[in-house]
């Protein structure tokens, strides 16, 4: 899935509408919206006829889309009520709804409360891509009154979110489904707004892909991720498949060493070498006899899981690896040892707190809450400052290259928020980097496989990092052979 910024979408819409019948794009959008709403009504209530649909209508084109879609639903027997949140609304859409038997009331009339309380489905057509983010006045009040018992379908994007950045500067609608037109908007893929979008459905309204240009954000699906996977051939050996050196763990975090090396083995690294103190080394050798302890030839490094920056021995290993021209995954404790700017391929894998600390080390006053509120902004800033690709971990993980290329991957179940899960992700990414993938691809595909392995491991309930690790081979096999459970294409 590719998402395009507001200006690109506007240019494409203008081009598509030039020379055609007036309002053709709105009619296409309304037809697609009505089709999705009807499908959701059948899924949740068993039918369309007699079901109660409430349209929240703003003054712009999103409100017009909602009104025209409501007219189509009313002609199919749904009871459709439009609540007008502004003094003006799309004139032709209003007339079409009334002609089809729909009813109209003003937000200030007091009718909205009862209508929303009795709704089977609510269509959010309050604000679109041309509006300022954040809901105020009657718009905010309608958002607060949305019932938990009704499905919410957003028109193009949830009202109140920032369409280009995915930021949430104020009150906003949380949708179960977002029906977006022509192309996905960045906010539908980017955190934190992506959590308010629900399931995203893209309706084709005839936009020219060349007019859209390059995407602002993209999300890898199963086919794309599987196509990037380094499948060995008959002439490969352990060295051509990639040797990963791992500096992880220490006396206080022995598990990180076991998990990171094990994940690299499970991912299919040709060889894994481990550098660390005797305690973690013994545990790694006992759990993964394939891992070779001690220095030697490597094609890439994984540095930092469970490493204490005050551990002089591990610090020396990390700094020596970072001084080479070999690709590196830099995680956890090694982030504090990163040179000011590294020219070799580098993938940083911080969570929000670690990214804030990294930015502070570059003189940027940043706290965890700042990163959580504006993840895209801060991930791109870190990528520009360091020259590295930044994988910012979260419920929706961002992978941002130094040139600003951005992928957003919400592929994992929330059960993956557990101790050691990040060590497993780092091991997957390290093995892919050693196999020759560029940092952007290594990070993106690692997140996909990590999420798939999490889905295999948890089966809808709790899981552990060890269980996720053991599920990696099955997840990869499913990805390569067309059985990617829990990952949409």
C-alpha positions as CSV (number, residue, x, y, z in Angstrom):
1,X,0.0,0.0,0.0
2,X,1.3,3.4,-1.0
3,X,0.1,6.7,0.6
4,X,0.4,10.1,-1.0
5,X,0.4,13.6,0.4
6,X,-2.4,16.1,0.2
7,X,-0.9,18.2,-2.6
8,X,-0.2,15.2,-4.7
9,X,-3.8,13.9,-4.3
10,X,-5.2,17.4,-5.1
11,X,-3.1,17.6,-8.3
12,X,-4.3,14.1,-9.4
13,X,-7.9,14.9,-8.6
14,X,-7.8,18.1,-10.6
15,X,-6.3,16.3,-13.6
16,X,-8.8,13.4,-13.4
17,X,-11.8,15.8,-13.3
18,X,-10.6,18.0,-16.1
19,X,-12.8,17.5,-19.2
20,X,-15.1,15.0,-17.5
21,X,-18.7,15.3,-16.2
22,X,-19.1,17.6,-13.3
23,X,-19.0,15.8,-10.0
24,X,-17.8,12.5,-11.5
25,X,-15.1,11.9,-8.8
26,X,-17.6,12.5,-6.0
27,X,-20.1,10.0,-7.6
28,X,-17.4,7.4,-7.8
29,X,-16.3,8.0,-4.2
30,X,-19.9,7.9,-3.0
31,X,-20.6,4.7,-4.9
32,X,-17.5,3.1,-3.3
33,X,-18.4,4.4,0.2
34,X,-22.0,3.1,-0.1
35,X,-20.7,-0.3,-1.2
36,X,-18.4,-0.6,1.8
37,X,-21.0,0.6,4.3
38,X,-23.6,-1.8,2.9
39,X,-21.0,-4.6,3.3
40,X,-20.3,-3.6,6.9
41,X,-24.0,-3.5,7.7
42,X,-24.5,-7.0,6.3
43,X,-21.5,-8.3,8.2
44,X,-22.5,-6.7,11.5
45,X,-26.3,-6.7,11.4
46,X,-27.2,-9.2,8.7
47,X,-28.6,-6.7,6.1
48,X,-29.2,-3.1,4.9
49,X,-32.9,-2.7,4.8
50,X,-34.3,-1.0,7.9
51,X,-30.8,-0.5,9.4
52,X,-30.2,2.9,11.0
53,X,-27.3,4.9,9.4
54,X,-26.3,8.3,10.8
55,X,-24.2,10.7,8.6
56,X,-22.1,13.3,10.4
57,X,-21.8,15.9,7.7
58,X,-19.3,18.7,7.5
59,X,-19.2,21.6,5.0
60,X,-16.7,20.1,2.5
61,X,-16.5,17.4,-0.1
62,X,-16.3,14.7,2.6
63,X,-19.7,15.7,3.7
64,X,-20.9,15.6,0.1
65,X,-19.5,12.1,-0.3
66,X,-21.4,11.0,2.8
67,X,-24.6,12.6,1.6
68,X,-24.5,11.0,-1.8
69,X,-23.6,7.6,-0.3
70,X,-26.5,8.1,2.2
71,X,-28.9,8.6,-0.7
72,X,-27.8,5.3,-2.3
73,X,-28.3,3.5,1.0
74,X,-31.7,5.1,1.6
75,X,-32.8,3.8,-1.8
76,X,-31.8,0.3,-0.6
77,X,-34.2,0.7,2.4
78,X,-31.8,1.9,5.1
79,X,-33.0,4.6,7.4
80,X,-30.6,7.4,6.9
81,X,-30.3,10.5,9.0
82,X,-27.9,13.3,8.3
83,X,-26.7,15.5,11.1
84,X,-25.3,18.8,9.7
85,X,-22.4,20.1,11.8
86,X,-21.9,23.4,9.9
87,X,-24.1,26.1,8.5
88,X,-23.5,24.9,5.0
89,X,-23.4,21.5,3.3
90,X,-23.1,20.1,-0.2
91,X,-26.3,21.4,-1.9
92,X,-26.7,18.6,-4.5
93,X,-25.9,15.9,-1.9
94,X,-28.5,17.2,0.5
95,X,-31.1,17.3,-2.3
96,X,-30.3,13.7,-3.3
97,X,-30.5,12.4,0.2
98,X,-33.9,14.1,0.8
99,X,-35.2,12.8,-2.6
100,X,-34.2,9.3,-1.5
101,X,-36.2,9.5,1.7
102,X,-33.3,10.5,4.0
103,X,-33.8,12.9,6.9
104,X,-31.8,15.9,7.9
105,X,-31.3,17.7,11.2
106,X,-28.8,20.3,12.6
107,X,-26.2,19.4,15.2
108,X,-27.5,22.2,17.4
109,X,-31.1,20.9,17.4
110,X,-30.4,18.3,20.0
111,X,-31.5,15.4,17.8
112,X,-28.0,14.1,17.3
113,X,-27.8,12.5,20.7
114,X,-30.8,10.3,20.2
115,X,-29.9,9.5,16.6
116,X,-26.4,8.4,17.4
117,X,-27.5,6.4,20.4
118,X,-29.8,4.4,18.1
119,X,-27.4,4.0,15.1
120,X,-26.3,0.7,13.7
121,X,-23.5,2.6,11.7
122,X,-22.1,6.1,11.8
123,X,-20.5,7.7,8.7
124,X,-17.9,10.3,9.7
125,X,-18.0,13.0,6.9
126,X,-17.0,15.9,9.1
127,X,-13.6,17.0,7.9
128,X,-11.3,16.1,5.0
129,X,-7.8,16.6,3.7
130,X,-8.3,20.4,3.4
131,X,-9.2,21.1,7.0
132,X,-7.0,22.0,10.0
133,X,-6.4,19.0,12.2
134,X,-8.3,18.8,15.5
135,X,-12.0,19.0,16.2
136,X,-13.7,21.9,17.8
137,X,-17.2,23.2,18.6
138,X,-20.1,21.1,17.4
139,X,-17.6,18.8,15.6
140,X,-15.9,17.9,18.8
141,X,-19.2,17.4,20.6
142,X,-20.4,15.0,17.8
143,X,-17.1,13.1,18.1
144,X,-17.6,12.7,21.9
145,X,-21.2,11.4,21.3
146,X,-20.1,8.5,19.0
147,X,-21.6,5.4,20.5
148,X,-19.5,2.4,21.2
149,X,-22.2,0.1,20.0
150,X,-22.2,1.4,16.4
151,X,-19.6,0.8,13.7
152,X,-17.9,4.0,12.6
153,X,-16.9,4.4,9.0
154,X,-14.7,7.4,8.2
155,X,-14.9,9.2,4.8
156,X,-11.3,9.4,3.3
157,X,-9.7,9.9,6.8
158,X,-10.9,10.1,10.4
159,X,-11.9,13.7,11.1
160,X,-9.4,15.7,13.1
161,X,-6.2,13.8,12.2
162,X,-3.3,15.5,10.4
163,X,-3.5,14.0,6.9
164,X,0.2,14.3,6.0
165,X,2.0,13.6,9.3
166,X,-0.4,11.3,11.2
167,X,-0.2,13.6,14.2
168,X,-3.2,14.0,16.6
169,X,-3.1,17.7,17.7
170,X,-6.6,17.6,19.3
171,X,-9.9,15.8,19.4
172,X,-10.5,13.4,16.6
173,X,-12.7,10.6,15.4
174,X,-11.7,6.9,15.9
175,X,-13.0,4.8,13.1
176,X,-13.5,1.1,12.7
177,X,-13.1,1.4,8.9
178,X,-11.8,4.2,6.7
179,X,-12.8,4.4,3.1
180,X,-10.3,6.5,1.3
181,X,-10.5,7.6,-2.3
182,X,-8.0,7.3,-5.1
183,X,-5.0,6.6,-2.9
184,X,-4.3,6.2,0.8
185,X,-3.4,9.3,2.7
186,X,-0.2,9.2,4.9
187,X,-2.2,9.5,8.2
188,X,-3.8,6.1,7.4
189,X,-0.4,4.4,7.7
190,X,1.4,6.6,10.1
191,X,1.3,6.5,13.9
192,X,-0.4,7.7,16.0
193,X,-3.3,8.5,13.6
194,X,-3.2,5.0,12.0
195,X,-4.7,3.6,15.2
196,X,-7.7,5.8,14.6
197,X,-8.2,4.7,11.0
198,X,-9.2,1.0,11.6
199,X,-9.2,-1.1,8.5
200,X,-8.4,0.9,5.4
201,X,-10.2,0.4,2.1
202,X,-9.0,2.2,-1.0
203,X,-11.7,3.0,-3.6
204,X,-10.5,3.5,-7.1
205,X,-11.9,6.8,-8.5
206,X,-9.7,7.0,-11.6
207,X,-6.7,8.9,-10.5
208,X,-3.6,8.7,-12.7
209,X,-0.7,7.1,-10.8
210,X,1.8,9.2,-12.7
211,X,0.1,12.3,-11.5
212,X,0.5,11.2,-7.9
213,X,4.3,10.8,-8.2
214,X,6.3,9.1,-5.5
215,X,4.6,8.0,-2.4
216,X,5.1,9.8,0.9
217,X,4.8,6.5,2.9
218,X,4.4,2.9,1.9
219,X,3.6,-0.4,3.7
220,X,5.1,-3.7,2.6
221,X,2.5,-6.5,2.0
222,X,3.2,-10.2,1.9
223,X,4.1,-10.3,-1.8
224,X,6.6,-7.5,-1.6
225,X,8.2,-8.8,1.6
226,X,8.5,-12.3,0.2
227,X,10.1,-11.0,-2.9
228,X,12.8,-9.3,-0.9
229,X,13.6,-12.4,1.1
230,X,17.2,-13.8,0.4
231,X,16.4,-17.4,-0.7
232,X,19.6,-19.5,-1.0
233,X,20.5,-21.1,-4.3
234,X,22.4,-24.3,-5.2
235,X,25.7,-22.5,-5.3
236,X,25.4,-20.8,-1.9
237,X,27.4,-21.7,1.2
238,X,27.4,-20.3,4.7
239,X,29.7,-17.4,3.7
240,X,27.7,-16.3,0.7
241,X,24.5,-16.5,2.7
242,X,25.9,-14.0,5.2
243,X,27.9,-14.2,8.4
244,X,26.5,-12.1,11.3
245,X,28.6,-11.0,14.2
246,X,26.6,-10.4,17.4
247,X,27.7,-8.3,20.4
248,X,24.8,-8.7,22.8
249,X,24.2,-9.2,26.5
250,X,26.4,-9.2,29.5
251,X,26.5,-10.3,33.1
252,X,23.1,-8.6,33.8
253,X,21.3,-9.4,30.6
254,X,22.3,-12.9,29.5
255,X,18.9,-13.6,27.8
256,X,19.5,-10.9,25.2
257,X,22.5,-12.7,23.9
258,X,20.5,-16.0,23.6
259,X,17.5,-14.4,22.0
260,X,19.5,-12.2,19.5
261,X,21.7,-15.0,18.3
262,X,18.9,-17.5,18.2
263,X,16.7,-15.2,16.1
264,X,19.6,-14.8,13.6
265,X,20.0,-18.6,13.4
266,X,16.2,-19.1,13.0
267,X,16.1,-16.4,10.3
268,X,18.6,-18.4,8.2
269,X,22.0,-16.6,8.6
270,X,24.8,-18.6,7.0
271,X,26.7,-18.3,10.3
272,X,26.4,-16.4,13.5
273,X,29.4,-15.4,15.6
274,X,29.0,-14.2,19.1
275,X,31.3,-11.9,21.1
276,X,30.7,-11.5,24.8
277,X,31.7,-12.5,28.4
278,X,32.0,-16.1,29.4
279,X,28.6,-16.3,31.1
280,X,26.5,-15.3,28.1
281,X,28.8,-17.2,25.8
282,X,28.2,-20.5,27.7
283,X,24.5,-20.0,27.6
284,X,24.5,-19.2,23.9
285,X,26.6,-22.3,23.1
286,X,24.3,-24.5,25.2
287,X,21.2,-23.2,23.6
288,X,22.4,-22.7,20.0
289,X,25.4,-25.0,19.2
290,X,25.4,-23.6,15.7
291,X,26.7,-20.2,17.0
292,X,30.5,-19.8,16.8
293,X,32.0,-17.9,19.7
294,X,34.9,-15.5,19.3
295,X,36.1,-13.1,16.6
296,X,36.4,-14.0,12.9
297,X,35.1,-13.2,9.4
298,X,31.7,-11.4,9.3
299,X,29.7,-9.6,6.7
300,X,27.5,-7.5,9.1
301,X,27.1,-6.8,12.8
302,X,24.3,-6.7,15.3
303,X,25.3,-4.5,18.2
304,X,23.7,-3.7,21.5
305,X,20.9,-5.9,22.7
306,X,21.3,-6.2,26.5
307,X,24.6,-4.4,26.4
308,X,25.5,-2.1,29.3
309,X,27.4,1.0,28.0
310,X,29.5,0.8,31.2
311,X,30.7,-2.8,30.3
312,X,34.2,-2.0,29.1
313,X,34.6,-5.3,27.3
314,X,31.4,-5.2,25.3
315,X,31.9,-1.5,24.7
316,X,35.3,-2.3,23.1
317,X,33.6,-4.9,20.8
318,X,30.9,-2.4,19.8
319,X,33.2,0.5,19.1
320,X,35.5,-1.7,17.0
321,X,32.6,-2.9,14.9
322,X,31.3,0.6,14.4
323,X,34.7,1.7,13.3
324,X,34.6,-0.7,10.3
325,X,32.9,-0.2,7.0
326,X,30.6,-3.2,7.5
327,X,26.9,-2.9,7.8
328,X,25.6,-2.7,11.4
329,X,22.3,-3.0,13.2
330,X,22.7,-0.7,16.3
331,X,20.2,-1.5,19.1
332,X,19.7,-0.6,22.7
333,X,22.9,-0.1,24.6
334,X,25.0,0.4,21.4
335,X,23.0,3.5,20.5
336,X,24.9,5.5,23.1
337,X,28.2,4.5,21.4
338,X,27.2,5.5,17.8
339,X,29.7,7.8,16.1
340,X,28.3,11.3,15.2
341,X,27.8,10.1,11.6
342,X,28.6,6.7,10.1
343,X,29.0,6.3,6.3
344,X,28.6,2.5,6.2
345,X,25.1,1.0,5.9
346,X,23.5,1.3,9.4
347,X,20.2,0.4,10.8
348,X,19.2,1.9,14.2
349,X,16.4,0.2,16.1
350,X,15.4,2.4,19.0
351,X,12.1,2.6,20.9
352,X,10.6,6.1,21.6
353,X,12.7,6.6,24.8
354,X,15.9,5.6,23.1
355,X,15.3,7.8,20.1
356,X,14.7,10.7,22.5
357,X,18.0,10.1,24.2
358,X,19.8,9.8,20.8
359,X,18.4,13.1,19.6
360,X,19.4,14.8,22.9
361,X,23.0,13.6,22.3
362,X,22.8,15.6,19.0
363,X,21.7,18.7,20.9
364,X,18.0,18.2,20.1
365,X,15.9,18.7,23.3
366,X,13.5,15.7,23.0
367,X,11.5,13.6,25.4
368,X,9.8,10.2,25.0
369,X,6.4,12.0,24.9
370,X,7.6,14.2,22.0
371,X,8.6,11.1,20.0
372,X,5.3,9.4,20.7
373,X,3.3,12.5,19.6
374,X,5.3,13.1,16.4
375,X,7.0,9.9,15.5
376,X,7.5,10.6,11.8
377,X,9.1,14.0,12.5
378,X,11.5,12.7,15.0
379,X,12.4,9.5,13.1
380,X,13.2,11.5,10.0
381,X,15.2,14.0,12.0
382,X,17.3,11.2,13.5
383,X,17.9,9.7,10.1
384,X,19.1,13.0,8.7
385,X,21.4,13.7,11.7
386,X,23.0,10.3,11.8
387,X,22.9,9.3,8.1
388,X,21.4,6.0,9.2
389,X,18.1,4.2,8.6
390,X,16.0,4.5,11.7
391,X,13.6,1.7,12.7
392,X,11.4,3.3,15.4
393,X,9.7,0.5,17.2
394,X,6.0,0.7,18.3
395,X,2.6,-0.7,17.7
396,X,3.1,0.7,14.2
397,X,6.8,0.6,13.4
398,X,8.4,3.3,11.2
399,X,11.4,2.5,9.0
400,X,12.9,5.8,7.7
401,X,15.9,6.1,5.4
402,X,18.3,9.1,5.5
403,X,16.7,10.4,2.3
404,X,13.3,10.5,4.1
405,X,11.9,7.3,2.4
406,X,9.4,6.0,4.9
407,X,7.7,2.7,5.5
408,X,5.1,2.1,8.2
409,X,4.5,-1.6,9.3
410,X,1.8,-2.4,11.8
411,X,2.2,-6.1,11.3
412,X,2.4,-7.5,14.8
413,X,-0.1,-8.4,17.4
414,X,0.0,-6.2,20.5
415,X,1.1,-9.3,22.5
416,X,4.5,-8.6,21.1
417,X,5.0,-5.9,23.6
418,X,7.0,-8.2,25.9
419,X,10.5,-8.5,27.3
420,X,13.0,-9.8,24.7
421,X,10.8,-9.1,21.7
422,X,13.1,-6.3,20.5
423,X,16.1,-8.7,20.8
424,X,14.4,-11.1,18.4
425,X,13.5,-8.3,15.9
426,X,17.1,-7.2,16.0
427,X,18.4,-10.7,15.3
428,X,16.1,-11.0,12.3
429,X,17.2,-7.6,10.9
430,X,20.9,-8.5,11.5
431,X,20.6,-11.7,9.5
432,X,18.9,-9.9,6.6
433,X,21.6,-7.2,6.6
434,X,24.3,-9.9,6.6
435,X,22.5,-11.5,3.6
436,X,23.0,-8.3,1.6
437,X,19.7,-6.4,2.0
438,X,19.9,-2.6,2.3
439,X,19.0,-1.3,5.7
440,X,15.6,0.0,4.6
441,X,14.6,-3.4,3.2
442,X,16.3,-5.3,6.1
443,X,14.4,-3.3,8.7
444,X,11.0,-3.4,6.9
445,X,11.1,-7.2,6.1
446,X,12.3,-7.9,9.6
447,X,9.3,-6.1,11.1
448,X,7.0,-8.1,8.7
449,X,8.5,-11.5,9.7
450,X,8.6,-10.5,13.4
451,X,4.9,-9.7,13.2
452,X,4.0,-12.9,11.4
453,X,6.1,-14.9,13.9
454,X,4.2,-13.2,16.7
455,X,0.9,-14.1,15.2
456,X,2.0,-17.7,14.8
457,X,3.2,-17.8,18.4
458,X,0.4,-16.1,20.2
459,X,-2.7,-17.5,18.4
460,X,-4.8,-14.8,19.9
461,X,-3.4,-14.9,23.4
462,X,-0.2,-14.1,25.4
463,X,3.2,-15.1,24.0
464,X,6.9,-14.8,24.9
465,X,10.0,-13.7,23.0
466,X,11.2,-17.3,23.0
467,X,8.0,-18.5,21.4
468,X,8.2,-15.8,18.7
469,X,11.8,-16.8,18.0
470,X,10.8,-20.5,17.5
471,X,8.0,-19.4,15.1
472,X,10.3,-17.5,12.7
473,X,10.9,-20.5,10.3
474,X,7.2,-21.2,9.9
475,X,6.5,-17.4,9.4
476,X,9.2,-17.2,6.7
477,X,7.9,-20.4,5.0
478,X,4.4,-19.0,5.0
479,X,5.6,-15.7,3.5
480,X,7.6,-17.5,0.7
481,X,4.9,-20.0,-0.2
482,X,1.8,-17.8,-0.1
483,X,0.5,-18.6,3.4
484,X,1.2,-15.3,5.3
485,X,-1.2,-15.7,8.1
486,X,-2.4,-12.4,9.6
487,X,-0.6,-10.2,7.0
488,X,-2.7,-8.4,4.4
489,X,-1.3,-8.0,0.9
